[in-house]
Amino acid sequence: MNASVALSRDADIPASSENRIGDFPLAVSVRGLQRRYGARVVIDALDLDIQKGEFVALLGESGCGKTTLLRALAGLDGPDAGQIRAPERPSVVFQEHRLLPWATLWENVALGHEATVGRAGAAHALAEVGLSGREDDWPRNLSGGQAQRVALARALVRDPALLLLDEPFAALDALTRIKMHRLVKELVARHQPGVLIVTHDIGVARLLAHRLMVMQGGEVVEAGLTDQVLDDPQHPYTQTLVSSVLPV
Amino acid sequence: MADLTSSRIDHAAPARTHSGVSKAVLYKWLSWIIPALVVVLWEVAARTGVIASQVLPAPSSVLGTALDLARNGELAVHLGVSLLRAVAGFVIGGSIGLALGILVGFSPLAQALLDRSIQMVRAVPFLAMLPLVIVWFGVGEVAKIFLVSLAVLFPIYINTMLGIRQIDPKLMELAKVIGLNWTAVVRRIILPGAMPSILTGVRYALAHAWLALVIAETLATTKGIGFLAMDAREFLQTNVILLTIIIYAIIGVVADALVRFLEVRFLSWHANYAQGVHK
């Protein structure tokens, strides 16, 4: 309890100061994180480390606090207690593509980094996600999968140390989803960011993640290497999750 | 069946579209049939004396009047004065409306302070202000420009404010994640996001501005399209009166085309406004 009080003092440091540093061996480090909505505690005493190049999946059903964690890591919400050490600007791919409808694809990809990335950099990032030659197209001419690929290009164009994925494939059809998995795996291998993917899809976790954390009611109930956790689940909740999925 | 199609032109017309003219072009031409017919009938009725020229002079006579006024330079002077009033009023009222709309759209504090008062003034039909405006400013240029400004201010204010309010908060969140600075947020997200609504406001404002102009120009004047109409009324020159009405209509159409141009220019990203623009 003493520790938690001490940590809560860290939470008072504004997100932009030393606790969000750029040069840091880990992609992200979280200690004793607590997030509340009013009186309701959504996440409590959560610890998490992700190294650069490591792919971690956070598995859990809707409302278990996984998106709340991701938002805290993204710097959108400050911690109510505990400490987050993360790069100043992690990249985020949301459930929706969140492209600016009034900006062309290259402008969307380079948004906020026009000077450093430029049109050429954006074109290169678009080519990486299989959309070369579409720099001047409008978002409205894209399918759902294509739009999400542009969002991915926008996230990777600045070579982030930490990439946060919030169920980015949930709204896509099955075939597009499979293609996206392959693309994400490839791109992450090339750019080597630390990745946290939030998902309720065990298949996604097994395919992409090195490590797995299972979350229930705001707490991590089980964590470990993906295959270990999925092949030999220890916690009853994980067992239910795994048994509810038919073997692929 | 063959009898039916061969005896009626309008049945045969669609068949031709398959071979050449597109349906859209055909419909465009079709839409002009009734206006053209009305003008022709009107001309015939006026010339044969079915309609007295005091009531409704023939279109050709109105056209002749227009040419005469254009030749002696009067038309240009009156038109110029009217347009100047409209532009001045539009710029003044529009700027104030835009500034207030941006302020209230952004800041809850500004909304708390200003919105209720603005809405109260807005509830007054601007033409009801006319007697008061005359008392305040007399019947000179200031009164006319004030009336036009007043007419323009509110539609621009409301639509700018709403446009800013309706911006997707998820895009604002994205801006935060990416780390856009304040000016970039305004330039890249808020202004383009509010643009469809602002242009709707401009369109309403133009309609109100003409209405205000017509009324304002019936106040004592010596120049302007309204003066032309009032002067002609004195001398029962129905053809001049008709000409001024048509000029007002043409100005309205041109203004509308201007907004449409702005929409195509600024909203080409928007499916509803793209109109074949495929950038």
Chai-1 contact restraints between the chains, C-beta under 6 A:
chainA,res_idxA,chainB,res_idxB,connection_type,confidence,min_distance_angstrom,max_distance_angstrom,comment,restraint_id
A,A74,B,V177,contact,1.0,0.0,6.0,A-B,restraint_1
A,R89,B,G179,contact,1.0,0.0,6.0,A-B,restraint_2
A,V92,B,V177,contact,1.0,0.0,6.0,A-B,restraint_3
A,R98,B,K170,contact,1.0,0.0,6.0,A-B,restraint_4
A,R98,B,L174,contact,1.0,0.0,6.0,A-B,restraint_5
A,P101,B,W269,contact,1.0,0.0,6.0,A-B,restraint_6
A,W102,B,P192,contact,1.0,0.0,6.0,A-B,restraint_7
A,W102,B,W269,contact,1.0,0.0,6.0,A-B,restraint_8
A,L111,B,I178,contact,1.0,0.0,6.0,A-B,restraint_9
A,G112,B,I178,contact,1.0,0.0,6.0,A-B,restraint_10
A,G112,B,L180,contact,1.0,0.0,6.0,A-B,restraint_11
A,D136,B,K279,contact,1.0,0.0,6.0,A-B,restraint_12
A,W138,B,W269,contact,1.0,0.0,6.0,A-B,restraint_13
A,R140,B,A271,contact,1.0,0.0,6.0,A-B,restraint_14
